[in-house]
């Protein structure tokens, strides 16, 4: 596969940065002068939940990888204002974080809830992004009645979460969407459970109510506004999100789908090596096109060549857990 020259990974750095009205805990790895890559976790996650992916990306790319704990999650601030937990607000916080770190443009990767935040930025601030990678993400719920039903479901979930966080986390991890992680073994499951329990229940409940697909503004009508090269990564066993990825790819002007075998919804956890390989290939290819002023990034031919290379790479590479 095409790759950047091998470079040693710098130490992991952790700090707190105030951006968009929220103080966020931020984990950074890779060379400080590297191309910036921002990685967003999903609901109940944190930067720690993305370690399997970010460590492999750091080994493949001379990139400065930034992974914040989103508002209400991990070690980030837990404000009282529900408006700060909205998808639109979180997108603004990530844009402000990039500004605080003096990024001109940056690559953005988002998983699930973090993917919806990333897609919001792709639709509303496309010039800020060098590329966009969405892992198991959607554009929200288009039908108003289905949104109302989901909002009621999430409100009930938030009540259970506040009443008994441990029971809620066990219930959440038992969702069919995450069934594939059972194959990773008890050690992984215990660590994942502990990571989720480390978040503040008030923050998680506010996030569930304000940032769930029942609350967010659906983005379907905005997809055509994104001019960002976009990669949609899905696990082959995640039939629901495979269909969503195909729909998004058809609506986004410059998008391709990478389906990874042996994985479900949390493909970056179930097959982190294969996921990192396909994302690194995508970022590398995007950087090469950006460096060539004469190459039109939007060409279908370039996307087709990229996906052909991805398929060849995945055929020859196993995904370690």
N, C-alpha and C positions, 0 to 999 in steps of 0.2 A: 504494500500500500504506500501511497505518498505520505511522507511525514516530515515534520520539522527535524533538524539535526538534534541528536540526543543531547540533553543538558541535565545536569544534576539538579535535584529539587532542593530548594532552600527550606529552612525550618518553617514549621507552622507558626503563624503569629495570630494572636487573639487580642482584640481591643473593642472598645465601645465607641460608637459614632452616632451622633444625633443628626437625624435627617428626616425631613418631612414631618416634624413634630413628634418623632418617636426616637428614643435612644435604643439603638440596636446593638446586640452582640454580633461581632463580625469575625469570622475565621478566614485567614488568608494563607495560601501556600503557593509556592513557585516563585520565580525571580520577579523582583519588584519592577523591573523594566519590561516584563513580558506583556504580550497582548492581553488586555483584560477580559476575563470570562467570569460572569456572575451566575451563580447557581442557586436556585430557589427550591426549598423543600416543600412537602405537602402538609396537609392538616395533621396535627399532633406530632409533626416532625421537628427537626432542627438541623443546624449545620452538621451535627454529628450523624444524623440519619443519612446524610449524603456522602459520608466518608468513603464508602466502597467505590463510588463513582469518581469523586474528586481526586482521590489518591492515584487512581489509574489515569485520569486525564493529565494530572501533573507529571506522570511518568512519560506521557506521550507528546506533550506539548510544552514549549517554553513559554507558558502562559502564567499570568498573575491571576490566580483563581480566588474569587471572593465569594464566600458563602455566608450570608447573614441569617440569624434567627429572625424570622418574620415577627411582626408585632404580636405580643401575647404568647409567643412560643419560646421554648428553650430559656435562655438567659436574657432575652430582650425585655424591654419595658412592658408593663401590663397597665395601660391607661384605662380610665373609666369611660372615656368617650367612645361610644360604639362606632361613630363615624370613622375613626382612625383604623378600624378593622375591615372596612369595606374594600373590595377588590380594587376599586378606583383609587382609594387612598393608599393602599399598599403599592400600587404601581407608581404613584407619586413619590412614595418613600424610597423606592428603588432608584428612580430617576434622580432624586435628591442625594442619595448615597453615592451614585456615580459622580455627581457634581462635586460632592465633598472630597472624593478621592481623585479629582481632577482627570476623570476619564473624558476624552472627547467622544469617542464611540466605543461600544463594547459588544462582545458576544453575550447572549443571554440564554440560559437553560432553565427550564422550569418543569417541575413534576407535579401533576395532579392540581391541587389548589395553587401551588406556585406556578404551574403551567398556565392557569387562567390569569394570574397576575402578569405573567410574561406576555401572554397573548394580548392582553389589554395594552401593554406598552407597544407591542408590535402594530396594533391598530391605530394608536393615538400618537405615538412618538417614533415612528419608523426610522426617521433620519438619525436617531441616536444609536441605532442597533447595527452592528456589523453582520450579525446573523441571529436567528432565533431557533432554538431547539425546544420542542414540546414533548414531554414524556407522559403518556397516559393522560392527556389534557383534553378539555372540551371548550366550546365557546359559550357555555351556559345552557339554559333551557329556554327555548324560543316561545313555547306555548304558555300563555299567562296562567291558565288553570293548573297546569303541571308545576309551574313555579310556585303557586300558592300552596299546592299540596306538599311540595318539597320544603317550603318554609315552615309549614306546620310540623313536618317530620323532624326537621332540624331543631325547632324549638323544644320539642319533646326530648330529643337526644341531649340537648343542652341541660335540661332539668335533671336528667339521669346522671350526666357528667358531674354536675355540681353536688348532687346527693352522694355519689360514690365514684370517685375518679377511677379507682382500681377496677371496679366492676365494669365501668364504661370502656376502659382500655381493653379489657379482656373481650368484651362484646365486639368492640371495633376490630380487634385483631382476628376475630373469628368470622368476620364478613367474608363471603365467597370471593370477593375481589382480591383478597390477600392470601387465598388458600395456597398458592404456589410457594409461599415462604416457609411453609411447614417442612419442605424438603431440605431446607438449609440447616435444620437441626435445633436441638434445645438450647445450645449455647447462643446461637443467633437470636432465637425467640426471646430468651431471657434478657439479652442486651437491648433488643428493640423495645421490649416492655418497659424496662428501666428508663430508657431514653424518653419514652412518652410520659411516664409518670413524673419525670423531672420538671415538666412544664407546670405553670400555675393554672389550676382548673378554671379560675375566673377568665384568664386570657383565652383558654381553649373554648370556653362556652361563648364568649363574645365573638370570637372568630367564627365559630360554627353558625351563629345567628346572623352575623353581618356579612360574612364572606362566602357563605354557602351558595350553591347554584340557585336556590330559591330566592336569594336576596340580590345577587349580582345582576347588573344590567347585561342581558345577553348580547353577544358580540357578532352575531351572524350577519347583521346588516353592515357591519364595519370591516369585515374581512377583506373586501376589495381595496380598502384603504392602505393595507400593509404592503409596502414595497420591499420588505426585508426577505432575503433568502431564508427559507424555513424548512426545517427537518422535523417530521412527525415520527417519533419513536414509539413503537408499541410491541408488547409481547404477543406472540402468535396465539397464546391460549386466552388472551383477553378479547373475546369476540366482540363485546360491546364497543370497546375503544378502538379496535381495528376498523369497525364500521365508521366510527366518529372520525378517525384519522383520514379515511378515504374521503369523507364528506368535506373535511376541512381542506384537504389537498386540492379538491376540485374547486373550492371557493377562493382560496388564497392565490394571488397572482404568481408567486414563485415558491412552490412547495413541492416536497417529495416525501414519500413514506418509507421508513425502514422498519420492517417487521422482523423481530428477532425470535428465533425458535427457542423452545424450552423455558419460556417465561410467561408470566401473567401480567397483572397490572403494574406491579412494582418491578419492572424489567431491569432497572438500574441496580436493584438489590439481588434479584434472582439470577441475572446474567451480567454482572458488572463489567467483565472484561470485554464481552461482545458489544455492550452498550457504549463503553468508553471508546472502543475501536471505531464504531460507526460515527460517533460524535466528533472524535478527533479528525477523522477523514473529512467530515463535512466542514469543520472549522478550517482545516488546512486548505481545502479546495477553495473555500470562500476567500481566505487570505490571499491565495495565489491570484484569484480573479481581481481582487481589490488592488493588488500590486500592478496589474496589467491594465493601464488606463484604456487600452484599445479593446479590451474584452468586455462585451455587454453581459453583466451579471445575470440578466433575466432570461438568457437564451435557454430554450428547452433542451437544446443539444447538450449544453454544459450540465444540466440536471441529469439528463439521461446517461451521460458518461460517468457522472459521479455515482449514480445508483448502480451502474454496471460494476464499478470498482468495489462498491460496498458489498454486493452480492458475492463477488469473488473472495473478498476478505473474510466474510462470515463463513463461507464454505470451508475455509482452511483454518479457522480459529475456534477453539472451544471457549465457552464462557465459564470461568471458575466462579464459585459462589462468593 
